[in-house]
Amino acid sequence: GLVQGCNEVRIGVVGLGYVGLVTAAVLADRGHDVVGVDVDGRKVEALKVGRVPIFEPGLDDLLSENEERLHFSTDYSSLRDAELAFVAVSTPTVDGKIKLDYVLSAARSLSTVLGRDAVVAIKSTVVPGTARRVRSVADREVVSNPEFLKEGSAIHDTLRPDRVVIGSFSASAGDLVESLWSFTGAPVLRLTPEEAELVKYASNSFLALKVSFINEIADVCERLPGCDVNRVARAIGLDRRISPHFLNAGLGWGGSCFPKDTRAFLAFAAQLGEEPKTVRAAVEGNEERPRRAVRTLERLAGPLRGRKVCVLGLAFKPNTDDTRESVAMKVVELLLREGARVVAYDPKARIDLSTSSKEECVREAEAVVIATEWDEFRGIEGLLKGKYVLDGRRVLDPALMDPRFFRAVGLGVE
Ligand code: NAD
């Protein structure tokens, strides 16, 4: 990445997970000097010797190409000279409520090391009002700059976001953050901090809602002969008011964001005395998906106790190794609870029951569940011959499958 050298900013990034590392790599590639800090010493040690602790397409290369502008440390004092520090630490939901401890602890640490004029930009997903709290804890200017990247295409999404959201108390702090992202050419929305924080929850809740909605249509399709939710979804999506994206029926949504963010949002709204009913319904509908899938498989193949079942896919979606709140993992758990002998295969994610190839996984299994739509699971209809198959992610061509042995989410049978 070559850079036309003006306006480089000394940047700090706190929290070197999917968001922090990608942000650090992209900004270093734009010519900025970046110091990344994480409390996880093993992560930092790995990064220092050029090992990337997560899998994200293109990230290894981008980090190594920019190693002279990237420094990693567990020590906050290495952020002393930063003009702008991004906070990208985890914000888990614990007992249904957002846990802000890591954000606030990062803010406290930053308050002791940053220069007076340094700006703190919050990339972590946080409930409205958090930027305000961070401002008082860090005692610095704070900007909310929520992140919308998708794991699996995180670098592309950071280079070409649909929009940049900036919520600031002071215009000049907002301007600094805006100037960093101006290279993207994306529309910039200058909002209040609370608005910016809310946008992130509203976006994720809406996307979750969209998937839960199409899954309900899929359930109805399954009861109608010859009805395929994919054809229905395509027709729905061509309505420009709806859009074709995020209308893929399947085993439900999971991952490190939608489940925790929808729960955190519901709890936050409840504190305000509000109950977003559509969001609650989206969550409740989604929670039933793994059980429904296992029931479908049992109706097809009979009781699973003692029988070998292969689960293809463990990551919560393709092109990532992330299994946090993955529906595939929930399916594995339920199958084990049914007494099935489970084997699993995923190109990137591993568990104790993992095999080293899909061929090995499928071999000797009586039943197969496709739980993540990795590209390498397309075109394997031949490999699955003679097995009971539940295609939970619609990667197989139903025309190539024997209907007596095959079910797919959202596909009605005659
Ligand atoms: P992650 O768990 O992969 O990484 C978070 C990192 O923060 C960890 O390495 C952890 O050790 C570190 N950390 C925790 N407390 C710290 C502290 N006090 N000081 C320094 N480091 C600390 O998380 P992630 O997936 O990168 O997500 C980070 C935030 O971004 C979350 O709020 C998440 O909701 C949000 N987000 C994530 C995604 C995504 O796709 N992963 C997308 C948009 C927004």
Residues whose N, C-alpha, C, O or C-beta is under 5 A from the ligand:
A	BS01	NAD	V14 G15 L16 G17 Y18 V19 G20 V37 D38 V39 D40 A88 V89 S90 T91 Y102 S105 A106 K123 S124 T125 E147 F148 L149 K150 E151 S256
